[in-house]
Amino acid sequence: MPIHIRENQYKGVNAHLNSYLQNQPGGWWEVFHSNHIAEIRNAIDTILPTGYYALNEKSLQIDTIDTTTGQEQRGRTKLDVGIYGTRPANSTASATATPTAVIPVMETIDDEDSLSSVVIYQGDSTRNIKPVTRIELLSPTNKPPSSNSHFYVTRRNETILSGINLVEIDYLHQTPSPIWRLPSYPRREPDSYPYMILVSNPHPTLDEGVTQIFGFRVDDPIPFVDIPLLGDDKILFDLNTVYHRNYIENRYFYEVAADYEQKPMNFETYDEDDQRRIEMLMVEISKKFE
């Protein structure tokens, strides 16, 4: 008998839903992407300091490539969030998580990168605005081994090289990171994680900038991260709460996609530790229905 529960039973990313979205034909990941980006924009907009604004925009990512013409083909429009400002804001206190790794930002400028984004802008009283930070939510069609990945790579590199901060959210455990230097979870490499958030800050210069990597496992809460703005300005963002709200506000996710009576689709794509975590959680859930 199927087991469906409205509240997300995982502390963070729901492995049952996540696997369903990655393996179900018909563009279900794009549905999740659209909903999650909208929730992220709304949440960021409520905590931005005076002088910054969050706006929805087209993503750096593309849906498909016409194999005949080589031209980009967009299906559903993926929305980004732009944050605009009229003046710099004061720095905020941080309770951010500790990165699992930190590397020079220039080492993430690769020819194989592919991520989904959210953009942050800053402006002034004359309505002149400039991009400050972009936030990308990765999609399967733009990660390796997809042939589309190099199109995103170019756009991602341009973003960082132009001095725009980049925050990249990767919930896609079945495919390797677009940054080839990072350990691969699908290949079971040491120190790899099924989920990651990358925060690239190319300031004060590209050579001095770093990328913070926040890796987390199945049933770990999504870590709090500082989103950099202008200069020393930043906001502490609780993506975990946004994810849980996104889950319970979409009935299809908890009434159809996440069935705790069955193991997640392609269960073998999780490593032994994460498989154990999933199985333990399923046992606890099943006890509630005995």
N, C-alpha and C positions, 0 to 999 in steps of 0.2 A: 504494500500500500504506500503510495507516495507520501512524503512528509514535506509539507510546505509551511514556513513560518514567516510572518511579516517582518519581524526584526532580524537584522543581519546576525547570524550566529557566530560569525568570525569577528575577532577583535579589529581586523582591518579589511583588506581585500577579501571578498568572498570567493574562495577557490571554486565552488560549485558554479556560481554565476560566471566567473571569469573563464573557466574552461568551456562552458556552454557558448558564450559569446564568440570565442576564438574558433570554435569548430562547427558552428551552425551556419549553413548557407543562408543567403538572403540579406546580408548586410546588417546583422544584429549588432555587431561591434559599432557600426556607425550610429545606430540609434543610441547606444550607451554613450558614445563620444559626444553627441549633440547634447544630451541631457546633462552629462557631467560637466562639460564646458560651461553650460548656462549656470549651473549651480556654483561653479568656481568663480565665475564673474560676479554673481550676486554676493557671494561671501566676501570676496576681495573688496568690492565697492563699499561695503559697510565698515571696513576697518582702515581704509586709506586715510592718511593725514590730509589736512587741508592743502589744496593745490594739486592733488592728483585725482585722476579720473579713470574708471574702468569701462572700456567699451568693447563690444563684440566686433570681431573682424574675421576675414577669411584666414584660414590656416595656411602655414607654409606647405602643408602636405597636399598631396593630390590623391584622387580616388583610383584612377586607372590611366593607362597610356594606350593610345591607339597604336597598335603594333604596325599598322600600315603607314601612317603618316608620322608617327613619333610624337604627335601632339598630345598635350595634356587634355584629359577628359574628366570633367567634374560631374559627379552625380549629386548626392546631397552635399550642401555646402557645410563644411566644418567651420565652426565659429571659434575665433580667437577672442581674447579679452585684451583690450588696450587700456592702459592707465595713463591718463593725461593729467597735467598739473599746471597751476598758475604760479606757483612759487615753491622753492625747496621747503621741506618740512624738517622738524627736529627728529633726531634719531630716537628710536624706541628701544626699551629694554627687551632682552631676548632670553627665551628659555628653550632655544632650539636644541634639537637632538645633536649628538656628536657624530660627525661624518664617519662612515666606515672606511673611507679613503679620501685623500686630497691629492690632486695632481695638477701640474701646470696647465692652465687653460689651453695653451697652444698645442698640448699633446692630444686634445680632443678634436682638433681641426683635421679631420680625416677625409679621405675620398670615399669612404664607405658609410658615412653617418646618415641616419634617417630617424627623425623624431617629429612629434606633433607639438604645436605651440600655442601659447597665450602671450599677447603683447601688452607691455606697460608703457604708457606715455606720460610726458610731463610738458606743461605749457606755461604761458604767462598771461597777463591780463589783456594782451592784445589778441588773444585767441590763437597765437602761434603755438603749435604743439610739436613735440618731438618724441620718438619712441625711447623708452627707458629700459623696459624689461619685457621679454617675451616668455610666455609659459606654454609649453608644448605637451599635449597628451598624445602619446604614440599610438599609431594605428598599424595593424598587420600589413597593409598594402605598402607601407613605407619603411618597413624594417627588412633587413636581410632575412632570407635569401630572395625577397621580392625584387624583381627587375626594376621596380620604381624607386628603390632606395637611393640611387645616386642622384635623383632629381631633388630629393629632400636634402641630401648631403650638401649640395651646392648652396641651397638657401640657408641651411643651418650655418655653414661656414661664413656666408656673407653677413649673417646676423651678428655673430661674435666678432668678426673682423671689423665691423662698423662700430663696435663699441657698445652694443646693446647687450645687457644682461640676459641670460637664457636659463630658464628653469624647465627641465624635461622630466615628465612623469611617465614611467614605463611599468605597466601592469601585465605585460605580455611575456609570460614565463616560457612559452614554447619556442620563441625565436631569440637569437642572440642580440646583444646590444649592438646598435649601429656604430658604436665606438669600439673598434676592434681591439684596442689595448685593454679593455676591461675583461675580466674573467667571464667565460661563457657558462651560464647555467645549463642550457641544453646539452653541452658537452661535459657537464659535471666537473668543471674545473674548480680547483680550490679557491676559497674566498669569493665564490659567486653567489648571487641571490636571485630568487625568482622575480622580485620587484625592486625597483630602484627609483630614486629621485636624484637628479643631477642639477646642481646649481653652479652655473658658470658665470664668473664675474671677471671680465677682461679689464679691470681697473686696479691700480691707477694707469697701468699700461698693459698691453697684451703680454709682454714678457714677464710681468709681475703678477698677472692675473692667475687665479686658480679655479679649478672645478672641484666642488665638494660632492662626494658620492654618498648618498644615504641608501644603503641596501637593507632590505628587511624581508623576513620570511613569512610563510603561510601562518596565519593566526597571530602575527605581530600587528600591533597598531601601526597605522601609517604615521611616520615620524613628523613632528612639528619641524618646519624649516623656516629660516629667515629668507624672505624674498627681497633682494637688493633693489633699491631705487636709485636716486641720484646721490653721489658722494657717499656719506656715511648713513644716509637714510635707508630704512628697511622696515618691513612689517613681518611680524611673526604669524605664520599661517597654519591653521589647523585643518589640514586636508582630510584627516580622518573623520571629523564630524561631517564635513561636506559629503564624503563618500557614503556614510551611513544614511544621511538624509536622502541622498540620491537613490539609495536602495529601497527604502520604505515608501518613497513617493512614486514608485513605478511598479504597479501591481503585477505586470508581466514578469518582472524579475523574480519576485518571491512566490507567485502563484503558479508559474510554469517553469522558468529556467532553473531555479535552485531547488532540486529535489534531494533532500538529505537521506532518503532511503537508498539512493544509488550513489556509487562513487562518482566523482567528477569525470567528465569525458576525457579520454586520453590520460587516464590516471597515471600511467607509466611515465608521462612527461615530467612529473614531479620527482625530485630526488628522494632517497630513502627517509631522510629526516622529515621532509614535508609530507610524504605519504603517511608517516607515522602520526604526524600532527592531525592530518585530515581524518584518519581512522579513529583516533582518540576522540575527536570532536563528534564524529558520527555516533560513536558509542554513547556519549553523554546525551546527545539529542534523542537517540532511540529510547533511552531510559525514561524520558519524559512522556513517552507514548505507550509505555508498557501497561 
